[in-house]
Amino acid sequence: AANRICKVLEVNQENERLMEDYEKLASDLLAWIRRIIPWLEDRVPEKTMHEMQQKLEDFRDYRRVHKPPKVQEKCQLEINFNTLQTKLRLSNRPAFMPSEGKMVSDINSGWQHLEQSEKGYEEWLLNEIRRLERLDHLAEKFRQKASIHEAWTEGKEAMLKDKDYESATLSDIRALIRKHEAFESDLAAHQDRVEQIAAIAQELNELDYYDSPSVNTRCQKICDQWDTLGSLTHTRREALEKTEKQLETIDQLHLEYAKRAAPFNNWMEGATEDLQDMFIVHTIEEIEGLIAAHEQFKSTLPDADREREAIQGIQNEAQKIADYNHIKLASGNPYTTITPQIINSKWEKVQQLVPKRDGALQNEQDKQQSNEHLRLQFAKQANVVGPWIQTKMEEIGRIAIEMNGTLEDQLDHLKQYEQRIIDYKPNIDKLEQRHQIGRAH
């Protein structure tokens, strides 16, 4: 009887130990399950591929290292539970009822929850790694395209803002327009790249890329700069076309100036030569002809002055257009070397020579009028002296032929004639003097 009692006590003690072991093992296993499930249900993605791969590696360590012992513990727990129940039944003892929440069914339920979380966690990790691979690829693609585009845009704003057309000639501006057209084609070709950059940035945002703020900032900067380039391109084209039209107008004015300045310059050179031309006249009629021609020339001066002002006005209009539109014209007119300064200088010379010519002609006219007066006086006196000489010569001739009277009588007559001639000589001398004065003039 004593042995039976001892044996019963041993069995009861063993059963108590098994119950305690079950409770402890169940508590530890449930605590582990409760600790692992939140870890497996944590779906907050890491920012980088390295961090996500570390999570995958941790999960694989869990599967290889941490979970297998717990599987063994679970199996052992079930074995212990079944063994304990069998012993109690054989000992006619009531079945073992674990503490609340520690039933085998509770453990199985927790374990099933663990398995479900585990499966979902692995799928999430793989999907997230694939997403990050896609993101890394897209991010690198974004950086490459953005870098290429930024390198292409380097210096483009400064080029488009350059006002080189303000100092360009008409041929230069046409070359700049052709260059700008080539740039516009290049700009249009880069439109696709900008759209691709924006599309990649949008996709990175949709895929929740961790560095989206910097991507968005860079993308926005590229888009803003692209809009600026488009605006500057349009503005430069308008400026180039406007300047081309203005330079064409200026070119037409320069051509018109050249066409009108050349004959006017020739006229002034001819006029200068004529006004300085020496003249030799012998009669009043000749000097009056020169004076009439000079007066006719002077009558053309108002029209000539209006033509000069019109020519100067053409040049002034060209300069006004250039100044108003900030165009720096190349020095000189491409169609002529005759400058407004040359025209003004020659015109001033003509203006100075006209009164000098007036004075010279007037002096000559006075001289010719004086000569005419001397000629008239000479002719009047010559008309008196000439017949007197002729008469005396005839009388002397008759004395020589007739030979009347004695020789002494003839000699007396000749002496009388000699005295008359001597007495008349002052009249002849006066005539000679007037002749000399006339020749001197």
BELFENRA-V457449 format. One record per residue. SS is DSSP state (h for helix, s for strand, l for the rest). OMEGA is omega in whole degrees, -180 to 180 (NA if undefined). D_CENTER is the distance of its C-alpha to the mean C-alpha in whole Angstrom. Layout:
# BELFENRA-V457449
SS	OMEGA	D_CENTER
SS	OMEGA	D_CENTER
This chain:
# BELFENRA-V457449
l	179	121
h	179	119
h	180	117
h	-179	116
h	179	115
h	-179	113
h	179	111
h	-180	110
h	179	109
h	179	107
h	-180	106
h	179	105
h	178	103
h	179	101
h	178	100
h	179	99
h	179	97
h	178	95
h	-180	94
h	178	93
h	-179	91
h	-179	90
h	-179	88
h	-179	87
h	179	85
h	179	84
h	-180	83
h	-177	81
h	179	79
h	178	78
h	179	77
h	179	75
h	-179	74
h	179	73
h	-176	71
h	-175	69
h	177	68
h	177	66
h	-180	64
h	-179	64
h	178	63
l	-176	60
l	178	57
l	-175	54
l	173	52
l	-174	50
l	-174	47
l	178	47
h	-179	48
h	-179	50
h	179	52
h	177	53
h	175	54
h	176	56
h	179	58
h	179	59
h	177	60
h	180	62
h	180	63
h	174	65
h	177	66
h	-178	68
h	-175	69
h	-169	70
h	-170	72
h	-175	72
h	-176	73
h	178	76
h	-179	78
h	174	78
h	178	79
h	180	82
h	-179	83
h	179	82
h	180	85
h	179	87
h	-180	87
h	179	88
h	-179	91
h	-180	92
h	-179	92
h	180	94
h	-179	96
h	-179	97
h	-180	98
h	-180	100
h	-179	102
h	180	102
h	179	104
h	-179	106
l	-179	107
l	178	108
l	179	105
l	-179	102
l	-179	99
l	178	96
l	-180	94
l	177	91
l	-178	89
l	178	87
l	-179	84
l	178	85
l	177	87
h	179	86
h	177	84
h	179	82
h	179	81
h	179	80
h	178	78
h	-180	76
h	178	76
h	177	75
h	178	72
h	-180	71
h	179	71
h	179	69
h	-180	66
h	180	66
h	179	66
h	-180	63
h	180	61
h	178	61
h	180	59
h	179	57
h	-178	56
h	178	56
h	-178	53
h	178	51
h	177	51
h	178	50
h	180	47
h	175	46
h	178	46
h	180	44
h	179	42
h	178	41
h	-180	40
h	-179	38
h	179	36
h	177	36
h	178	34
h	-178	32
h	-180	31
h	-179	30
h	180	28
h	-180	26
h	179	26
h	-179	25
h	-180	22
h	177	21
h	180	21
h	-177	18
h	-179	16
l	177	16
l	-176	13
h	-180	11
h	180	10
h	179	9
h	-177	7
h	179	5
h	-178	5
l	179	4
l	179	4
h	-179	5
h	-178	6
h	180	8
h	-177	10
l	172	10
l	-180	13
h	178	14
h	178	15
h	-176	12
h	178	10
h	175	13
h	178	12
h	179	9
h	178	10
h	177	13
h	-179	11
h	178	9
h	177	13
h	178	14
h	179	13
h	177	14
h	178	17
h	179	17
h	180	16
h	180	19
h	-180	21
l	179	21
h	-179	22
h	-178	26
h	179	25
h	179	24
h	178	27
h	178	29
h	-180	29
h	-180	29
h	179	32
h	178	34
h	178	33
h	180	35
h	177	38
h	177	38
h	-179	39
h	180	41
l	174	43
l	178	43
l	-173	41
l	-178	42
l	-179	39
h	180	37
h	-180	36
h	177	33
h	-179	33
h	179	32
h	-179	30
h	179	28
h	-180	27
h	179	26
h	179	23
h	-180	22
h	178	22
h	180	21
h	179	18
h	177	18
h	179	18
h	179	15
h	178	13
h	179	14
h	180	13
h	179	10
h	179	10
h	-180	11
h	-179	9
h	178	6
h	179	9
h	-179	10
h	180	8
h	-179	7
h	178	11
h	180	12
h	178	10
h	179	12
h	180	15
h	179	15
h	175	15
h	177	18
h	179	20
h	180	19
h	177	20
h	178	23
h	177	24
h	179	24
h	178	26
h	178	29
h	-178	29
h	-179	30
h	-178	33
h	-178	34
h	-176	34
h	179	36
h	179	39
h	177	39
h	178	39
h	179	41
h	180	43
h	178	43
h	178	44
h	180	47
h	179	48
h	178	48
h	-179	50
h	-178	52
h	179	53
h	-177	53
l	176	56
l	178	59
l	177	62
l	-179	66
l	-179	68
l	-177	72
l	176	72
h	-179	71
h	-180	70
h	-179	68
h	177	66
h	175	66
h	178	64
h	-180	62
h	179	61
h	178	61
h	179	58
h	177	57
h	176	57
h	178	55
h	-178	52
h	180	52
h	179	52
l	-176	49
h	178	47
h	177	46
h	179	44
h	180	43
h	177	41
h	177	40
h	177	38
h	179	37
h	179	36
h	179	34
h	177	32
h	179	31
h	178	30
h	179	28
h	-180	26
h	179	26
h	177	24
h	-180	22
h	179	21
h	177	21
h	-180	19
h	-178	16
h	-177	17
h	-177	17
l	177	14
l	178	13
l	178	12
l	-177	13
l	174	16
l	-177	17
l	175	21
l	176	23
s	-176	24
l	-175	23
l	-178	27
s	175	29
l	-179	30
l	-178	32
l	174	30
h	179	31
h	178	33
h	180	35
h	-180	36
h	-179	37
h	-179	39
h	178	41
h	178	41
h	178	43
h	177	45
h	-180	46
h	179	47
h	-177	49
h	-177	51
h	180	52
h	177	54
h	178	55
h	176	56
h	-178	58
h	-179	60
h	179	61
h	180	62
h	178	64
h	180	66
h	178	67
h	177	68
h	-180	70
h	-179	71
h	177	72
h	177	74
h	179	76
h	-180	77
h	177	78
h	178	80
h	180	82
h	180	82
h	179	84
h	179	86
h	-179	87
h	-180	88
h	-179	90
h	180	92
h	179	92
h	177	94
h	-176	96
h	-177	97
h	179	97
h	179	100
h	179	102
h	-179	101
h	-180	102
h	-178	105
h	180	106
h	179	106
h	-180	108
h	179	111
h	179	111
h	-179	111
h	178	114
h	-179	116
h	-176	115
h	-172	116
h	178	119
l	-180	121
l	179	123
l	180	125
l	179	126
h	180	124
h	179	124
h	-179	123
h	180	120
h	177	119
h	179	119
h	-179	117
h	179	114
h	178	114
h	179	114
h	179	111
h	-179	109
h	178	110
h	-180	108
h	179	105
h	179	105
h	-177	105
h	-174	102
h	177	100
h	178	98
h	179	97
h	178	95
h	179	94
h	178	92
h	179	91
h	179	90
h	179	88
h	178	86
h	179	85
h	178	84
h	179	81
h	179	80
h	178	79
h	179	77
l	NA	75
